[in-house]
Amino acid sequence: MVQHPSPPLADRLPFRTKLAYGAGDLGTAITANVLIFYLLFFFTEAAGLPPGLAAWVLTIGKISDAINDPIIGVMSDRTQSRLGRRYPWMLAGAIPFGVFFFLLWIVPQFSADPSINQWLLFAYYVTIGILFHLAYTTVNLPYTALTPELTQDYNERTNLNSFRFAFSIGGSILSVLLVIAISAVTPDDLQYRYQVIGGVCAVIAVLPIFWCFFGTKERGLRSLNNPTTAMPTTPFLDQVKIAFSNRPFLFVIGIYLCSWLAVQVTASILKFFVVSCLYMSDQVSNVVILAVQGTALIMLFVWSAVSERIGKQAVYFIGMSLWLMAQVGLFFLQPGQMGLMYGLAIMAGFGVSTAYLIPWSLLPDVIELDELNTGQRREGIFYAFMVLLQKIGLAAGLWVVGQALEWSGYIGGAAEQSETARWAIRMAIAPLPALCLLGGIVLTYFYPITREVHAALLLQLAERRKTKEE
């Protein structure tokens, strides 16, 4: 087996830098996890929106979020300041990010007429959702684009991303623990409970952004003094054409979309599945989430080490295969089978960790292929379009889930749901995510940039940069 060369000492990142970089994903992970697992449930059970209308709120928010990505990606690529290209955006978006997240969990009373109030609530949540996603993108997209600016080594990037996603999954676990703790000490009032959850999570989410900035800026700002890294000057539409002519980039987009569509659909329907199909307490779903995320957190570092021996694609294939088996098992799960449910959750966690780790570790390799072809560093545009297409796919997935609940006759707050509604929930918890996972496995098998290809690519880039310096 050909071993990828170890990173030169100059390109190895100090532990404190990796820790600070990882912390940058803590706040966005907390908010994203709470939104994924609880927002649809909050809209239907606490705010009183019908599932179809609630699905439109989520869909519009995701679409607006997707539109923001390429705009902020291009603008951050072209930003010139003493703090570099990424940090000004992260700092500017931090406080609005927390404020708008909190406002998502308020249930204002606009009118005594229930019908009018329902539509005004819809307009309120759409507006706040758009503003929140704008602030989220302003913080998160420049943060993700820091990876190739901190290190160029193939294995070091995977290791760096393992820190990022350790904080990401840790934030997801923390958010569930916060929900459980707050639920235990607040009155049995869903509106008040979620308002407290939103406020606490908002405060905790903002602080790590500043930790990331102060902990990585010394290393991140070195790229300002790199004369071989050309700033992108190509018109926006031409950048789009170049990005989508990059064949490996299309594979990475597909892998990421398939992975996260499976995550999003499963997460958004899980609470409905536990309560309406398994007839278990709502709190049981929180324990299931902890089992998945806890396993994923542990496996992140295991998969990172294994990938150095067998490669990223092989790790993804193994993880997704385990997750696929767990997802199929959920379809056949029956009331009372709690032990089996937790076992399937742990098995799924093996695959969820690779969904976090591998696609984001592949993207910097694609960016360097683009630099070899164009002579420009355009991290922002690649990260933006990767996330844009992912969010469009997730918006479609959320819309399908919400509309399926609406069409099947699901009634928010009802103690018993119809057989049709329970069948729709079962279809959403297993067959749809399973198809997405199969798609990701197929795309990974054909992904063209191996460790050996990447090593050759770096040699060509090094030769070009040396020629320019001479």
MARDORO-471473 format. One record per residue (C-alpha): x, y, z; residue in three letters; residue number from 1. Coordinates in steps of 0.2 Angstrom, whole numbers, always signed. Example, Ala and Ser with C-alpha at 12.3 -4.5 7.8 and 13.67 -1.06 7.14 Angstrom:
// residues 2
KEZA, +62, -22, +39, Ala, 1;
KEZA, +68, -5, +36, Ser, 2;
This chain:
// residues 470
KEZA, +0, +0, +0, Met, 1;
KEZA, +7, +17, -4, Val, 2;
KEZA, +8, +28, +11, Gln, 3;
KEZA, +4, +47, +9, His, 4;
KEZA, +19, +57, +15, Pro, 5;
KEZA, +19, +64, +32, Ser, 6;
KEZA, +16, +83, +33, Pro, 7;
KEZA, +32, +94, +34, Pro, 8;
KEZA, +34, +101, +51, Leu, 9;
KEZA, +30, +119, +45, Ala, 10;
KEZA, +13, +113, +39, Asp, 11;
KEZA, +8, +104, +55, Arg, 12;
KEZA, -5, +113, +66, Leu, 13;
KEZA, -2, +116, +84, Pro, 14;
KEZA, -15, +107, +95, Phe, 15;
KEZA, -22, +124, +101, Arg, 16;
KEZA, -25, +130, +84, Thr, 17;
KEZA, -35, +114, +79, Lys, 18;
KEZA, -45, +115, +95, Leu, 19;
KEZA, -49, +134, +92, Ala, 20;
KEZA, -54, +129, +74, Tyr, 21;
KEZA, -65, +115, +79, Gly, 22;
KEZA, -73, +127, +92, Ala, 23;
KEZA, -79, +138, +77, Gly, 24;
KEZA, -92, +124, +72, Asp, 25;
KEZA, -99, +122, +90, Leu, 26;
KEZA, -112, +136, +89, Gly, 27;
KEZA, -118, +133, +72, Thr, 28;
KEZA, -119, +114, +77, Ala, 29;
KEZA, -130, +118, +92, Ile, 30;
KEZA, -142, +129, +82, Thr, 31;
KEZA, -142, +117, +67, Ala, 32;
KEZA, -146, +102, +78, Asn, 33;
KEZA, -160, +110, +87, Val, 34;
KEZA, -168, +116, +71, Leu, 35;
KEZA, -166, +99, +63, Ile, 36;
KEZA, -173, +89, +77, Phe, 37;
KEZA, -186, +101, +85, Tyr, 38;
KEZA, -191, +115, +74, Leu, 39;
KEZA, -204, +106, +64, Leu, 40;
KEZA, -211, +98, +80, Phe, 41;
KEZA, -211, +115, +88, Phe, 42;
KEZA, -221, +123, +73, Phe, 43;
KEZA, -234, +109, +74, Thr, 44;
KEZA, -236, +106, +92, Glu, 45;
KEZA, -232, +123, +101, Ala, 46;
KEZA, -235, +136, +88, Ala, 47;
KEZA, -250, +127, +81, Gly, 48;
KEZA, -246, +128, +62, Leu, 49;
KEZA, -252, +114, +51, Pro, 50;
KEZA, -238, +103, +45, Pro, 51;
KEZA, -240, +109, +27, Gly, 52;
KEZA, -238, +127, +32, Leu, 53;
KEZA, -224, +123, +44, Ala, 54;
KEZA, -215, +114, +30, Ala, 55;
KEZA, -216, +129, +19, Trp, 56;
KEZA, -208, +140, +33, Val, 57;
KEZA, -193, +127, +33, Leu, 58;
KEZA, -192, +126, +14, Thr, 59;
KEZA, -192, +145, +11, Ile, 60;
KEZA, -179, +147, +25, Gly, 61;
KEZA, -168, +134, +16, Lys, 62;
KEZA, -170, +141, -1, Ile, 63;
KEZA, -165, +159, +5, Ser, 64;
KEZA, -151, +151, +14, Asp, 65;
KEZA, -145, +143, -2, Ala, 66;
KEZA, -146, +159, -11, Ile, 67;
KEZA, -135, +167, +2, Asn, 68;
KEZA, -121, +155, +0, Asp, 69;
KEZA, -114, +159, -17, Pro, 70;
KEZA, -116, +178, -14, Ile, 71;
KEZA, -107, +177, +2, Ile, 72;
KEZA, -94, +165, -4, Gly, 73;
KEZA, -89, +176, -19, Val, 74;
KEZA, -89, +191, -8, Met, 75;
KEZA, -78, +183, +5, Ser, 76;
KEZA, -66, +177, -8, Asp, 77;
KEZA, -64, +195, -14, Arg, 78;
KEZA, -63, +203, +3, Thr, 79;
KEZA, -47, +212, +7, Gln, 80;
KEZA, -44, +218, +25, Ser, 81;
KEZA, -30, +217, +38, Arg, 82;
KEZA, -40, +202, +45, Leu, 83;
KEZA, -40, +193, +29, Gly, 84;
KEZA, -54, +186, +19, Arg, 85;
KEZA, -64, +176, +31, Arg, 86;
KEZA, -63, +183, +48, Tyr, 87;
KEZA, -72, +200, +45, Pro, 88;
KEZA, -88, +190, +40, Trp, 89;
KEZA, -88, +179, +55, Met, 90;
KEZA, -86, +193, +67, Leu, 91;
KEZA, -100, +204, +59, Ala, 92;
KEZA, -112, +190, +59, Gly, 93;
KEZA, -109, +183, +76, Ala, 94;
KEZA, -122, +193, +87, Ile, 95;
KEZA, -136, +194, +74, Pro, 96;
KEZA, -134, +175, +72, Phe, 97;
KEZA, -138, +173, +91, Gly, 98;
KEZA, -152, +186, +91, Val, 99;
KEZA, -162, +179, +76, Phe, 100;
KEZA, -160, +161, +82, Phe, 101;
KEZA, -169, +166, +98, Phe, 102;
KEZA, -183, +175, +89, Leu, 103;
KEZA, -187, +159, +80, Leu, 104;
KEZA, -194, +151, +96, Trp, 105;
KEZA, -206, +165, +101, Ile, 106;
KEZA, -224, +162, +98, Val, 107;
KEZA, -232, +180, +96, Pro, 108;
KEZA, -250, +183, +97, Gln, 109;
KEZA, -255, +194, +82, Phe, 110;
KEZA, -274, +192, +82, Ser, 111;
KEZA, -288, +185, +91, Ala, 112;
KEZA, -295, +177, +75, Asp, 113;
KEZA, -286, +160, +74, Pro, 114;
KEZA, -286, +160, +55, Ser, 115;
KEZA, -278, +177, +54, Ile, 116;
KEZA, -266, +174, +68, Asn, 117;
KEZA, -260, +158, +59, Gln, 118;
KEZA, -255, +167, +43, Trp, 119;
KEZA, -247, +181, +53, Leu, 120;
KEZA, -237, +168, +62, Leu, 121;
KEZA, -232, +160, +46, Phe, 122;
KEZA, -226, +177, +39, Ala, 123;
KEZA, -217, +181, +55, Tyr, 124;
KEZA, -207, +164, +55, Tyr, 125;
KEZA, -203, +166, +36, Val, 126;
KEZA, -196, +183, +39, Thr, 127;
KEZA, -186, +178, +55, Ile, 128;
KEZA, -180, +162, +46, Gly, 129;
KEZA, -173, +171, +31, Ile, 130;
KEZA, -164, +183, +43, Leu, 131;
KEZA, -157, +169, +54, Phe, 132;
KEZA, -151, +160, +39, His, 133;
KEZA, -142, +175, +32, Leu, 134;
KEZA, -133, +178, +48, Ala, 135;
KEZA, -129, +159, +49, Tyr, 136;
KEZA, -121, +159, +32, Thr, 137;
KEZA, -112, +175, +36, Thr, 138;
KEZA, -103, +166, +50, Val, 139;
KEZA, -102, +148, +44, Asn, 140;
KEZA, -97, +149, +26, Leu, 141;
KEZA, -81, +159, +29, Pro, 142;
KEZA, -77, +148, +43, Tyr, 143;
KEZA, -78, +132, +33, Thr, 144;
KEZA, -68, +140, +19, Ala, 145;
KEZA, -53, +142, +32, Leu, 146;
KEZA, -48, +124, +31, Thr, 147;
KEZA, -37, +125, +15, Pro, 148;
KEZA, -30, +142, +22, Glu, 149;
KEZA, -24, +134, +38, Leu, 150;
KEZA, -15, +118, +30, Thr, 151;
KEZA, -12, +111, +13, Gln, 152;
KEZA, -8, +93, +19, Asp, 153;
KEZA, -20, +79, +14, Tyr, 154;
KEZA, -20, +69, +30, Asn, 155;
KEZA, -18, +85, +41, Glu, 156;
KEZA, -34, +92, +33, Arg, 157;
KEZA, -43, +76, +38, Thr, 158;
KEZA, -36, +78, +56, Asn, 159;
KEZA, -41, +96, +56, Leu, 160;
KEZA, -59, +92, +51, Asn, 161;
KEZA, -60, +78, +64, Ser, 162;
KEZA, -58, +92, +77, Phe, 163;
KEZA, -71, +102, +68, Arg, 164;
KEZA, -83, +89, +68, Phe, 165;
KEZA, -79, +83, +86, Ala, 166;
KEZA, -85, +100, +91, Phe, 167;
KEZA, -100, +99, +79, Ser, 168;
KEZA, -106, +82, +86, Ile, 169;
KEZA, -101, +88, +103, Gly, 170;
KEZA, -112, +103, +100, Gly, 171;
KEZA, -126, +92, +94, Ser, 172;
KEZA, -125, +82, +110, Ile, 173;
KEZA, -124, +97, +121, Leu, 174;
KEZA, -140, +104, +113, Ser, 175;
KEZA, -150, +88, +116, Val, 176;
KEZA, -143, +88, +134, Leu, 177;
KEZA, -149, +106, +136, Leu, 178;
KEZA, -166, +102, +129, Val, 179;
KEZA, -168, +87, +142, Ile, 180;
KEZA, -162, +98, +156, Ala, 181;
KEZA, -173, +113, +152, Ile, 182;
KEZA, -188, +101, +149, Ser, 183;
KEZA, -185, +94, +167, Ala, 184;
KEZA, -185, +111, +176, Val, 185;
KEZA, -198, +121, +166, Thr, 186;
KEZA, -217, +120, +167, Pro, 187;
KEZA, -226, +109, +155, Asp, 188;
KEZA, -229, +123, +143, Asp, 189;
KEZA, -221, +120, +126, Leu, 190;
KEZA, -221, +138, +121, Gln, 191;
KEZA, -212, +144, +136, Tyr, 192;
KEZA, -200, +128, +136, Arg, 193;
KEZA, -195, +131, +118, Tyr, 194;
KEZA, -192, +150, +122, Gln, 195;
KEZA, -180, +146, +136, Val, 196;
KEZA, -171, +133, +125, Ile, 197;
KEZA, -169, +146, +111, Gly, 198;
KEZA, -162, +159, +123, Gly, 199;
KEZA, -150, +147, +131, Val, 200;
KEZA, -144, +140, +115, Cys, 201;
KEZA, -142, +157, +107, Ala, 202;
KEZA, -130, +163, +120, Val, 203;
KEZA, -120, +148, +120, Ile, 204;
KEZA, -119, +147, +101, Ala, 205;
KEZA, -111, +165, +99, Val, 206;
KEZA, -96, +163, +111, Leu, 207;
KEZA, -86, +150, +102, Pro, 208;
KEZA, -86, +160, +86, Ile, 209;
KEZA, -74, +173, +95, Phe, 210;
KEZA, -64, +158, +102, Trp, 211;
KEZA, -61, +152, +84, Cys, 212;
KEZA, -56, +169, +78, Phe, 213;
KEZA, -43, +173, +92, Phe, 214;
KEZA, -36, +155, +92, Gly, 215;
KEZA, -33, +153, +73, Thr, 216;
KEZA, -30, +171, +67, Lys, 217;
KEZA, -11, +169, +68, Glu, 218;
KEZA, -10, +154, +57, Arg, 219;
KEZA, -25, +160, +46, Gly, 220;
KEZA, -18, +177, +42, Leu, 221;
KEZA, -2, +169, +35, Arg, 222;
KEZA, -10, +167, +18, Ser, 223;
KEZA, -11, +186, +17, Leu, 224;
KEZA, +8, +185, +14, Asn, 225;
KEZA, +7, +171, +1, Asn, 226;
KEZA, +12, +180, -16, Pro, 227;
KEZA, +8, +164, -25, Thr, 228;
KEZA, -11, +163, -21, Thr, 229;
KEZA, -20, +174, -33, Ala, 230;
KEZA, -36, +182, -28, Met, 231;
KEZA, -51, +177, -39, Pro, 232;
KEZA, -54, +190, -53, Thr, 233;
KEZA, -65, +180, -64, Thr, 234;
KEZA, -83, +186, -66, Pro, 235;
KEZA, -96, +177, -56, Phe, 236;
KEZA, -105, +167, -70, Leu, 237;
KEZA, -88, +162, -77, Asp, 238;
KEZA, -83, +156, -59, Gln, 239;
KEZA, -99, +145, -59, Val, 240;
KEZA, -95, +137, -76, Lys, 241;
KEZA, -77, +133, -70, Ile, 242;
KEZA, -83, +126, -54, Ala, 243;
KEZA, -96, +115, -62, Phe, 244;
KEZA, -84, +109, -75, Ser, 245;
KEZA, -73, +102, -61, Asn, 246;
KEZA, -79, +84, -62, Arg, 247;
KEZA, -73, +79, -44, Pro, 248;
KEZA, -82, +93, -37, Phe, 249;
KEZA, -98, +86, -44, Leu, 250;
KEZA, -95, +70, -35, Phe, 251;
KEZA, -92, +79, -19, Val, 252;
KEZA, -108, +88, -21, Ile, 253;
KEZA, -117, +72, -24, Gly, 254;
KEZA, -109, +63, -9, Ile, 255;
KEZA, -113, +78, +3, Tyr, 256;
KEZA, -131, +80, -3, Leu, 257;
KEZA, -135, +61, -2, Cys, 258;
KEZA, -127, +60, +16, Ser, 259;
KEZA, -136, +76, +23, Trp, 260;
KEZA, -152, +73, +15, Leu, 261;
KEZA, -153, +56, +24, Ala, 262;
KEZA, -148, +65, +40, Val, 263;
KEZA, -160, +79, +38, Gln, 264;
KEZA, -175, +68, +34, Val, 265;
KEZA, -172, +56, +47, Thr, 266;
KEZA, -169, +69, +60, Ala, 267;
KEZA, -185, +80, +56, Ser, 268;
KEZA, -196, +64, +57, Ile, 269;
KEZA, -189, +55, +71, Leu, 270;
KEZA, -199, +63, +85, Lys, 271;
KEZA, -215, +60, +76, Phe, 272;
KEZA, -209, +42, +73, Phe, 273;
KEZA, -206, +39, +91, Val, 274;
KEZA, -222, +46, +98, Val, 275;
KEZA, -234, +41, +84, Ser, 276;
KEZA, -228, +25, +78, Cys, 277;
KEZA, -218, +17, +93, Leu, 278;
KEZA, -230, +25, +106, Tyr, 279;
KEZA, -216, +30, +117, Met, 280;
KEZA, -212, +46, +127, Ser, 281;
KEZA, -206, +62, +117, Asp, 282;
KEZA, -190, +61, +129, Gln, 283;
KEZA, -186, +44, +122, Val, 284;
KEZA, -182, +52, +105, Ser, 285;
KEZA, -169, +63, +114, Asn, 286;
KEZA, -160, +48, +121, Val, 287;
KEZA, -160, +40, +103, Val, 288;
KEZA, -152, +56, +97, Ile, 289;
KEZA, -139, +55, +111, Leu, 290;
KEZA, -135, +37, +106, Ala, 291;
KEZA, -132, +42, +88, Val, 292;
KEZA, -122, +58, +91, Gln, 293;
KEZA, -112, +50, +105, Gly, 294;
KEZA, -107, +36, +94, Thr, 295;
KEZA, -103, +47, +80, Ala, 296;
KEZA, -92, +58, +91, Leu, 297;
KEZA, -81, +43, +97, Ile, 298;
KEZA, -80, +36, +79, Met, 299;
KEZA, -74, +53, +71, Leu, 300;
KEZA, -56, +50, +78, Phe, 301;
KEZA, -57, +32, +74, Val, 302;
KEZA, -62, +35, +56, Trp, 303;
KEZA, -49, +49, +55, Ser, 304;
KEZA, -35, +37, +59, Ala, 305;
KEZA, -42, +23, +49, Val, 306;
KEZA, -43, +34, +33, Ser, 307;
KEZA, -24, +37, +34, Glu, 308;
KEZA, -22, +18, +31, Arg, 309;
KEZA, -36, +14, +19, Ile, 310;
KEZA, -41, +31, +12, Gly, 311;
KEZA, -56, +42, +13, Lys, 312;
KEZA, -67, +33, +1, Gln, 313;
KEZA, -66, +16, +9, Ala, 314;
KEZA, -70, +24, +26, Val, 315;
KEZA, -85, +32, +19, Tyr, 316;
KEZA, -91, +16, +11, Phe, 317;
KEZA, -89, +6, +27, Ile, 318;
KEZA, -98, +19, +37, Gly, 319;
KEZA, -113, +22, +25, Met, 320;
KEZA, -115, +3, +23, Ser, 321;
KEZA, -118, +1, +42, Leu, 322;
KEZA, -129, +16, +43, Trp, 323;
KEZA, -139, +9, +28, Leu, 324;
KEZA, -143, -7, +38, Met, 325;
KEZA, -148, +3, +53, Ala, 326;
KEZA, -160, +14, +43, Gln, 327;
KEZA, -168, -2, +35, Val, 328;
KEZA, -170, -9, +53, Gly, 329;
KEZA, -180, +6, +58, Leu, 330;
KEZA, -194, +3, +46, Phe, 331;
KEZA, -198, -14, +54, Phe, 332;
KEZA, -196, -8, +72, Leu, 333;
KEZA, -211, -11, +83, Gln, 334;
KEZA, -218, -3, +99, Pro, 335;
KEZA, -209, -10, +114, Gly, 336;
KEZA, -193, -14, +105, Gln, 337;
KEZA, -182, -1, +115, Met, 338;
KEZA, -166, -12, +115, Gly, 339;
KEZA, -166, -14, +97, Leu, 340;
KEZA, -170, +4, +94, Met, 341;
KEZA, -155, +9, +104, Tyr, 342;
KEZA, -144, -4, +95, Gly, 343;
KEZA, -149, +3, +78, Leu, 344;
KEZA, -145, +21, +84, Ala, 345;
KEZA, -128, +16, +89, Ile, 346;
KEZA, -125, +7, +72, Met, 347;
KEZA, -132, +23, +63, Ala, 348;
KEZA, -119, +33, +73, Gly, 349;
KEZA, -105, +24, +64, Phe, 350;
KEZA, -111, +30, +48, Gly, 351;
KEZA, -116, +48, +53, Val, 352;
KEZA, -98, +52, +58, Ser, 353;
KEZA, -92, +48, +41, Thr, 354;
KEZA, -106, +59, +34, Ala, 355;
KEZA, -98, +73, +44, Tyr, 356;
KEZA, -80, +69, +41, Leu, 357;
KEZA, -77, +63, +23, Ile, 358;
KEZA, -86, +75, +11, Pro, 359;
KEZA, -78, +91, +20, Trp, 360;
KEZA, -61, +82, +19, Ser, 361;
KEZA, -63, +79, +0, Leu, 362;
KEZA, -67, +97, -4, Leu, 363;
KEZA, -50, +105, -1, Pro, 364;
KEZA, -43, +92, -13, Asp, 365;
KEZA, -55, +98, -27, Val, 366;
KEZA, -50, +116, -23, Ile, 367;
KEZA, -32, +113, -27, Glu, 368;
KEZA, -36, +104, -43, Leu, 369;
KEZA, -46, +120, -47, Asp, 370;
KEZA, -30, +131, -43, Glu, 371;
KEZA, -20, +120, -54, Leu, 372;
KEZA, -32, +122, -68, Asn, 373;
KEZA, -35, +141, -66, Thr, 374;
KEZA, -21, +148, -55, Gly, 375;
KEZA, -33, +155, -43, Gln, 376;
KEZA, -38, +151, -25, Arg, 377;
KEZA, -57, +151, -24, Arg, 378;
KEZA, -62, +142, -8, Glu, 379;
KEZA, -77, +153, -5, Gly, 380;
KEZA, -86, +149, -22, Ile, 381;
KEZA, -83, +130, -20, Phe, 382;
KEZA, -89, +129, -2, Tyr, 383;
KEZA, -104, +140, -6, Ala, 384;
KEZA, -110, +130, -21, Phe, 385;
KEZA, -108, +114, -11, Met, 386;
KEZA, -118, +120, +3, Val, 387;
KEZA, -131, +129, -9, Leu, 388;
KEZA, -135, +113, -18, Leu, 389;
KEZA, -136, +104, -2, Gln, 390;
KEZA, -148, +116, +5, Lys, 391;
KEZA, -159, +116, -10, Ile, 392;
KEZA, -160, +97, -9, Gly, 393;
KEZA, -163, +98, +10, Leu, 394;
KEZA, -177, +111, +6, Ala, 395;
KEZA, -185, +99, -6, Ala, 396;
KEZA, -184, +84, +7, Gly, 397;
KEZA, -191, +95, +21, Leu, 398;
KEZA, -205, +100, +10, Trp, 399;
KEZA, -209, +82, +5, Val, 400;
KEZA, -209, +77, +23, Val, 401;
KEZA, -221, +91, +29, Gly, 402;
KEZA, -233, +89, +14, Gln, 403;
KEZA, -233, +70, +17, Ala, 404;
KEZA, -239, +73, +35, Leu, 405;
KEZA, -252, +85, +29, Glu, 406;
KEZA, -258, +74, +15, Trp, 407;
KEZA, -259, +59, +26, Ser, 408;
KEZA, -270, +68, +39, Gly, 409;
KEZA, -258, +71, +53, Tyr, 410;
KEZA, -265, +81, +67, Ile, 411;
KEZA, -253, +91, +78, Gly, 412;
KEZA, -256, +88, +96, Gly, 413;
KEZA, -267, +73, +94, Ala, 414;
KEZA, -265, +58, +105, Ala, 415;
KEZA, -268, +45, +91, Glu, 416;
KEZA, -264, +47, +73, Gln, 417;
KEZA, -273, +38, +58, Ser, 418;
KEZA, -265, +22, +50, Glu, 419;
KEZA, -262, +33, +35, Thr, 420;
KEZA, -252, +46, +45, Ala, 421;
KEZA, -242, +32, +54, Arg, 422;
KEZA, -238, +24, +37, Trp, 423;
KEZA, -232, +40, +30, Ala, 424;
KEZA, -220, +43, +45, Ile, 425;
KEZA, -213, +25, +42, Arg, 426;
KEZA, -209, +29, +24, Met, 427;
KEZA, -200, +45, +29, Ala, 428;
KEZA, -190, +37, +43, Ile, 429;
KEZA, -182, +23, +32, Ala, 430;
KEZA, -185, +20, +13, Pro, 431;
KEZA, -181, +39, +8, Leu, 432;
KEZA, -165, +40, +18, Pro, 433;
KEZA, -160, +23, +13, Ala, 434;
KEZA, -161, +28, -6, Leu, 435;
KEZA, -150, +43, -2, Cys, 436;
KEZA, -137, +33, +7, Leu, 437;
KEZA, -136, +21, -8, Leu, 438;
KEZA, -133, +36, -19, Gly, 439;
KEZA, -119, +42, -9, Gly, 440;
KEZA, -110, +25, -9, Ile, 441;
KEZA, -111, +24, -28, Val, 442;
KEZA, -104, +41, -30, Leu, 443;
KEZA, -90, +38, -18, Thr, 444;
KEZA, -85, +22, -27, Tyr, 445;
KEZA, -82, +32, -43, Phe, 446;
KEZA, -74, +48, -35, Tyr, 447;
KEZA, -58, +51, -45, Pro, 448;
KEZA, -46, +60, -32, Ile, 449;
KEZA, -36, +46, -23, Thr, 450;
KEZA, -22, +49, -11, Arg, 451;
KEZA, -10, +46, -25, Glu, 452;
KEZA, -18, +58, -37, Val, 453;
KEZA, -18, +71, -23, His, 454;
KEZA, +0, +69, -20, Ala, 455;
KEZA, +4, +71, -38, Ala, 456;
KEZA, -7, +86, -39, Leu, 457;
KEZA, +2, +95, -24, Leu, 458;
KEZA, +19, +92, -33, Leu, 459;
KEZA, +13, +101, -49, Gln, 460;
KEZA, +6, +115, -38, Leu, 461;
KEZA, +23, +116, -29, Ala, 462;
KEZA, +33, +117, -45, Glu, 463;
KEZA, +21, +130, -52, Arg, 464;
KEZA, +23, +141, -36, Arg, 465;
KEZA, +42, +138, -36, Lys, 466;
KEZA, +43, +144, -54, Thr, 467;
KEZA, +33, +160, -50, Lys, 468;
KEZA, +44, +164, -36, Glu, 469;
KEZA, +60, +162, -47, Glu, 470;
